[in-house]
Amino acid sequence: MRAFITLNPNFQEQMKKSISNSKSSPFITSDLDPDKKPPTLELLQTFSRRQWESVLEKLFGGQDVVAYEGVIELFETTGLMERIEGTGLVISSTGYKYLFKDPFSQIW
């Protein structure tokens, strides 16, 4: 008998949206210029770190960071942010705990 994994319905729906999204990144800005040669490992690491830092900055309430609505929806769905009447979207206690985790734990 084969065992199957059952995903949380919210996670499953977000995964479907993520996989079917034609946009390459959830963030609008990019530090990479179009180029014919492949980027170096250092450039990829720097780019990845900046992108991840922008995710955390948006979570922390950074107004200068532009993120797609899907990212904001993900923050709300996972409980990292919450809407408070009169204040708007703010980081939750779960979000603060998330910020103190190491980057590898945050991503996975």
HELIX and SHEET records of a PDB file:
HELIX    1   1 PRO A    9  SER A   20  1                                  12    
HELIX    2   2 LEU A   41  LEU A   59  1                                  19    
HELIX    3   3 GLU A   69  THR A   77  1                                   9    
HELIX    4   4 SER A   93  LEU A   99  1                                   7    
HELIX    5   5 PRO A  103  ILE A  107  1                                   5    
SHEET    1   A 2 MET A  81  ILE A  84  0                                        
SHEET    2   A 2 GLY A  88  ILE A  91 -1                                        
END                                                                             
